[in-house]
Amino acid sequence: MRLAEELFVSENISDLETVIYALKKSIPMPRLYCILFIFEKNRYEIISSWQLCKGRFPQRESIIVGIANGRRETYELMAYILEEAVKEQKDLSNPKTWIEGIA
């Protein structure tokens, strides 16, 4: 699984290096959720690291753009990504433009 060059990370992630290592080695972490951008569908999906690492998620061309600890924090992080897209006057009807420059 690919990771964005500049990840959106929630405040409650204390050891980012360990989280990135676990994701690259397909080691699931409790309560860790990822925000994926799926190029084929041009949309974002929220998925637990367990689903991602254990193959419960169909392999598609996608990139991890955000990580958070807990589902609620993940929703808040997705709202933050959307707020940043609005601030930067991105095309809200085209989710791919929201992460241009970091993917």
Secondary structure, DSSP 4 states (H G I P E B T S, - for coil): -EEEEEEEE-TT---HHHHHHHHHTT---TTEEEEEEETTTTEEEEEEHHHHHTT-S---SEEEEEEEESHHHHHHHHHHHHHHHHHTT--TT-GGGGGTTT-
